[in-house]
Amino acid sequence: SFDFFDLIPLIISSKLLLLIETTAIILYNNTMMINGGICLRILVLSDSHGDFFSMKKAIEAQPTAEAVIFLGDGHIDFERAKPLLEGKRIYEIQGNNDFHCKYPKNQIINEGGLKTYITHGHYEYVKSSLARLISICKRNNCQLALYGHNHRQQEDNADGIKLFCPGALKDDEYGVIDIVDNGFICIGIKLR
């Protein structure tokens, strides 16, 4: 009789299928799928303000991240860290303290099917209200807004939009976004 689990690993039309007991892990287009659910980790960094070593520690703590988003205020640190990000998709935004920086002020990205507005936050006045951020996301059909500038980890939900600030690297804080089969999870992390 045919035992499906004898076929480890099985290569079918450019997809690698690896079966371990009852868990199927499929690697396809740089996305890991576990039992049909997507698992993609995105590293979110912001506000290093000259603290390259905290940035380096955060990057080294998340080797499985496939994409990295930098939300501004420390573009010199981020440029210095880029050799550590080889093979990862990179998105970068300028902050209000990133002088002579060529990064965009904001952008809309799509990673793993998650439409996300990324910004530093000072143009949207996030220190006083998230209303502008919510309005921009609604207008552009974004599911998630990532921002920095306020130097504290914060997660909010409004009108079906999740808003997430990873905190400040200068205070040993950063974030990750895990895209899973039924949505996504924002996680604030404190460096030890």
C-alpha positions in Angstrom: 0.0 0.0 0.0 1.0 3.6 -0.6 2.2 5.5 2.6 2.1 9.2 1.9 4.6 9.9 4.7 7.3 7.9 2.9 7.6 10.7 0.4 9.7 13.1 2.5 10.6 15.5 0.9 8.5 15.5 -2.2 9.1 18.1 -5.0 6.1 18.9 -7.1 6.2 21.7 -9.7 8.6 24.0 -8.0 7.0 23.6 -4.6 8.8 21.9 -1.8 6.4 19.8 0.3 7.8 18.5 3.6 5.6 16.4 5.8 6.4 15.9 9.4 3.9 13.7 11.2 0.6 15.5 10.6 1.9 19.0 10.0 2.5 20.0 6.4 5.0 22.8 5.8 5.1 24.2 2.3 7.8 26.7 1.2 6.6 28.6 -1.9 7.6 32.1 -3.1 9.4 32.9 0.2 6.3 32.2 2.2 6.0 29.4 4.7 2.6 27.8 4.9 1.7 25.6 7.9 -1.4 23.4 7.4 -2.7 25.8 4.8 -2.1 28.9 6.8 0.5 31.5 5.8 3.3 32.2 8.3 5.3 35.3 7.4 7.2 37.4 9.9 7.9 41.1 9.3 10.3 42.9 11.5 9.2 46.5 12.3 11.9 49.0 13.5 11.6 52.7 14.4 13.3 55.6 16.3 16.8 54.3 16.9 18.1 57.9 17.2 21.7 56.8 16.9 21.4 53.5 18.8 22.8 51.2 16.2 23.5 48.5 18.7 19.8 48.1 19.7 18.9 48.0 16.0 21.5 45.3 15.4 20.3 43.3 18.4 16.7 43.4 17.1 17.7 42.3 13.6 19.8 39.4 15.0 16.9 38.4 17.3 14.6 37.9 14.3 16.5 35.8 11.7 13.3 34.3 10.2 11.8 37.7 9.3 11.5 37.9 5.6 10.8 41.6 5.4 12.0 44.6 7.4 10.2 47.9 7.8 12.0 50.9 9.1 9.7 53.7 10.2 12.2 56.5 10.5 14.3 58.6 12.9 17.6 56.8 12.5 18.2 56.4 8.8 22.0 56.4 9.3 21.7 53.5 11.7 19.5 51.7 9.2 21.9 52.2 6.3 24.6 50.9 8.5 22.5 47.8 9.3 21.6 47.0 5.7 24.4 44.4 5.3 22.6 42.4 8.1 19.4 42.4 6.0 20.7 40.5 2.9 18.0 38.5 1.2 15.2 40.4 3.1 12.7 42.7 1.5 13.2 46.2 2.9 10.8 49.1 3.3 12.1 52.4 4.7 10.4 55.7 5.7 12.0 59.0 6.7 11.3 60.5 10.1 11.2 64.0 11.3 14.9 63.8 12.5 16.2 62.1 9.3 17.8 65.1 7.6 19.1 64.8 4.0 17.3 61.5 3.8 16.0 60.2 0.5 13.5 57.7 2.0 9.8 58.3 1.2 7.6 60.1 3.7 5.1 57.2 3.6 4.1 54.4 1.4 1.5 51.6 1.0 2.9 48.1 0.8 1.5 44.7 0.4 3.3 41.8 2.2 1.6 38.4 2.4 -1.6 39.9 1.2 -1.7 42.5 4.0 -2.2 46.0 2.6 -0.3 48.3 5.0 0.2 52.0 5.3 3.6 52.8 6.7 4.7 56.2 8.0 6.8 57.8 10.7 3.7 59.6 11.9 4.7 63.2 12.3 2.8 64.3 9.2 -0.3 62.5 10.6 0.1 64.1 14.1 0.0 60.7 15.8 1.1 62.2 19.1 -2.2 64.0 19.4 -4.6 61.7 17.5 -4.8 58.7 15.2 -7.7 60.1 13.2 -5.6 61.2 10.2 -4.0 57.7 10.1 -7.4 56.0 10.2 -8.7 58.3 7.5 -5.7 57.6 5.2 -6.1 53.8 5.7 -9.9 53.9 5.0 -9.3 55.9 1.8 -6.7 53.4 0.6 -8.4 50.2 1.9 -5.4 49.4 4.2 -5.9 46.8 6.9 -2.9 48.0 9.0 -1.1 51.2 9.7 2.4 51.1 11.1 3.9 54.3 12.6 6.6 55.5 14.9 7.3 59.0 16.3 5.6 58.6 19.7 8.4 56.4 21.2 6.0 53.9 22.9 4.5 50.6 21.9 0.9 51.0 21.1 -1.8 48.9 19.4 -5.2 50.2 18.6 -8.2 49.1 16.4 -10.5 51.5 14.7 -13.1 51.0 12.0 -11.7 47.6 11.1 -8.1 48.9 10.9 -5.3 47.9 13.2 -2.8 50.6 14.1 0.6 49.6 15.6 3.6 51.5 16.8 6.5 49.3 17.6 8.0 51.7 20.1 11.5 53.1 20.0 14.7 51.2 19.4 16.5 53.8 21.6 14.3 52.5 24.4 15.0 48.8 23.4 11.6 48.3 21.8 10.6 47.0 18.4 7.9 44.9 16.8 7.0 42.1 14.6 4.0 41.3 12.4 3.1 37.7 12.0 0.8 36.9 9.1 -1.1 33.7 9.8 -3.8 31.7 8.2 -6.7 33.7 9.7 -5.2 37.2 9.7 -2.2 38.9 11.3 -0.8 39.5 14.8 1.2 42.6 15.9 3.7 41.9 18.7 5.6 44.5 20.6 9.0 43.2 21.9 11.4 44.6 24.5 15.1 43.8 24.0 16.7 42.2 27.1 
